[in-house]
Amino acid sequence: MDVLHKVLLLWEKGKRDEITETLQETGWLKDSFFRFAQAVSECLPNDSKEKKLLDGFLTGKERIISEAKAKDAKLTDFLE
C-alpha cells in the first residue's frame, strides 16, 4: 500500500520517470501490483480524488511497463 501511495503522489505530479524507478527498485513492477491498484480503485466512490488518480495511473499501465523495459534495455546495452 505504501508503494501505491507513493506512486499515486508521483502520478499526480507528473513524475513518470520516478514512478518506473520506484516500481523497479521496490520490485513491484508486476501485474500483481496493477491488479491490487485495480481492486483498490473498485472499492472507492466514483467521484473521489483517489479513484480518479488510480484510474489515470491504471490507464497508463502499458506505457509505464514499456518505459521500464526500455530503461532496462538501455542499461543492459550500456553494461555490455
C-alpha positions in Angstrom: 0.0 0.0 0.0 2.9 2.4 0.7 4.3 1.9 -2.7 0.9 2.5 -4.3 0.5 5.7 -2.3 4.0 6.9 -3.3 3.3 6.1 -7.0 0.0 8.0 -6.9 1.7 11.1 -5.5 4.2 10.9 -8.3 1.5 10.4 -10.8 -0.3 13.4 -9.6 2.9 15.5 -10.0 3.5 14.1 -13.5 6.8 12.4 -12.5 6.6 9.4 -14.7 10.3 8.5 -14.6 10.2 8.4 -10.8 7.2 6.0 -11.0 9.1 3.5 -13.1 12.1 3.9 -10.9 10.1 3.3 -7.7 8.4 0.2 -9.1 11.6 -1.2 -10.3 13.5 -0.5 -7.1 10.8 -2.0 -4.9 10.3 -5.0 -7.1 6.6 -4.1 -7.7 6.7 -3.6 -11.5 4.5 -6.7 -11.7 1.0 -7.5 -12.8 0.0 -8.2 -9.2 0.7 -4.6 -8.3 -1.6 -3.3 -11.0 -4.3 -5.8 -10.0 -4.0 -4.6 -6.4 -4.4 -1.0 -7.6 -7.4 -2.0 -9.7 -9.0 -3.7 -6.7 -8.5 -0.6 -4.5 -10.0 1.6 -7.3 -13.1 -0.6 -7.4 -13.7 0.0 -3.7 -13.6 3.8 -3.9 -16.6 6.1 -4.8 -16.6 7.2 -8.4 -16.2 10.9 -7.5 -13.3 10.5 -5.2 -9.9 12.1 -6.0 -8.1 8.9 -5.1 -10.2 6.9 -7.6 -9.5 9.4 -10.4 -5.8 9.2 -9.7 -5.8 5.4 -9.6 -7.8 5.2 -12.8 -5.5 7.6 -14.5 -2.5 5.6 -13.3 -4.0 2.3 -14.4 -4.8 3.8 -17.9 -1.0 4.5 -18.2 0.0 0.9 -17.1 1.2 -0.3 -20.5 3.2 2.9 -21.1 4.8 2.6 -17.6 5.8 -1.0 -18.3 7.2 -0.3 -21.8 9.2 2.7 -20.4 10.7 0.4 -17.7 11.6 -2.2 -20.3 13.2 0.4 -22.5 15.3 1.7 -19.5 16.4 -1.9 -18.7 17.4 -2.4 -22.4 19.5 0.8 -22.4 21.2 -0.2 -19.1 21.9 -3.7 -20.5 23.4 -2.2 -23.7 25.5 0.2 -21.6 26.9 -2.6 -19.4 27.8 -4.8 -22.4 
